[in-house]
Amino acid sequence: MKKNKITIITPVKNDERNIEKTIRSVLSQSYKNVEYIVVDGKSDDKTLKIIKKFNNKLKYFSIKEKNLWDAINFGIKKSTGEIIGILNSNDIFY
C-alpha cells in the first residue's frame, strides 16, 4: 500500500526562540514520507541561521511576504504532498 506524502509548512519570521523546537518536532515523527517546508519572512534575528542547520532535512525559502497567508500560500505552491498541514513556528508536532 502506497503511503501518501504529507507536506508540513511552517511560516516564520523572527522566532529564534521557538523555531528549533518546532523543526525538531516535525523531523522526529515516525511517519517518514514527509516533505517539510519552512517559509522564512526575511528574519533579522537568528531564525534563518537555525533553519539552515537542518537544510538537508527540509526545504526552506526566505522571502519577503506581505503577511502570514502569503507565506502559507507560497509554501503550498512549492509543496508536492497529497496532504498539507500548517504548523506555526511556536507550535510542537506531537
Secondary structure, 3 states (H helix, E strand, C coil): CCCCCEEEEEEECCCCCCHHHHHHHHHCCCCCCEEEEEEECCCCCCHHHHHHCCCCCCEEEECCCCCHHHHHHHHHHHCCCCEEEECCCCCCCC
